[in-house]
Amino acid sequence: MATKDNSVSERVMAEASGENPFTPCELLQEIEPLLHTYFLGNFGWNGGALIGVFPNGQEFRISVEEIV
């Protein structure tokens, strides 16, 4: 017998599998607010990538490429 947590997870996964595909840019747009929440720094867009500049001087480019 499945537990309540397992049945909820299975239902959520089944629903998610029917969602429309999304673009790499849309995925980054979903990730961006999390960066603002969990990291101290400045974040912005440069082309199709997110750029993060941190108080210690480090800079990162975050990009996403779909694997097909």
C-alpha positions as CSV (number, residue, x, y, z in Angstrom):
1,M,0.0,0.0,0.0
2,A,1.4,3.4,-1.0
3,T,1.8,6.0,1.6
4,K,0.0,9.4,1.3
5,D,3.3,11.1,0.4
6,N,4.1,8.6,-2.3
7,S,0.6,8.8,-3.9
8,V,0.8,12.7,-3.9
9,S,4.3,12.5,-5.4
10,E,3.1,10.1,-8.1
11,R,0.1,12.3,-8.9
12,V,2.2,15.4,-9.1
13,M,4.7,13.7,-11.4
14,A,1.9,12.4,-13.6
15,E,0.4,15.9,-13.9
16,A,3.8,17.5,-14.6
17,S,4.6,15.0,-17.3
18,G,1.7,16.4,-19.3
19,E,2.9,20.0,-19.2
20,N,4.0,21.8,-22.4
21,P,7.7,21.9,-23.1
22,F,9.5,25.1,-22.0
23,T,12.6,26.8,-23.4
24,P,16.0,27.1,-21.8
25,C,15.3,30.9,-21.3
26,E,12.0,30.1,-19.5
27,L,13.8,27.7,-17.2
28,L,16.4,30.4,-16.3
29,Q,13.6,32.8,-15.7
30,E,12.2,30.4,-13.1
31,I,15.6,30.0,-11.5
32,E,16.5,33.7,-11.3
33,P,14.2,34.6,-8.3
34,L,15.8,31.7,-6.3
35,L,19.2,33.3,-6.9
36,H,18.0,36.6,-5.5
37,T,16.5,34.8,-2.5
38,Y,19.5,32.6,-1.6
39,F,22.5,34.6,-2.7
40,L,23.8,38.0,-2.0
41,G,24.9,39.7,-5.2
42,N,23.8,41.3,-8.4
43,F,22.1,39.3,-11.1
44,G,21.2,40.3,-14.6
45,W,20.7,39.1,-18.1
46,N,23.4,39.0,-20.8
47,G,21.9,37.5,-24.0
48,G,20.5,34.1,-23.0
49,A,22.5,33.8,-19.8
50,L,22.2,35.0,-16.3
51,I,25.2,36.8,-14.9
52,G,25.9,36.8,-11.2
53,V,28.3,39.2,-9.5
54,F,29.1,38.5,-5.9
55,P,30.4,40.8,-3.1
56,N,33.8,38.9,-3.1
57,G,34.4,39.8,-6.7
58,Q,33.4,36.4,-8.3
59,E,31.4,36.5,-11.4
60,F,29.4,33.6,-13.0
61,R,27.5,33.1,-16.2
62,I,24.6,30.6,-15.8
63,S,23.2,29.2,-19.0
64,V,21.0,26.4,-19.9
65,E,21.1,24.1,-23.0
66,E,18.4,21.5,-23.6
67,I,19.7,18.0,-24.2
68,V,17.8,16.4,-27.0
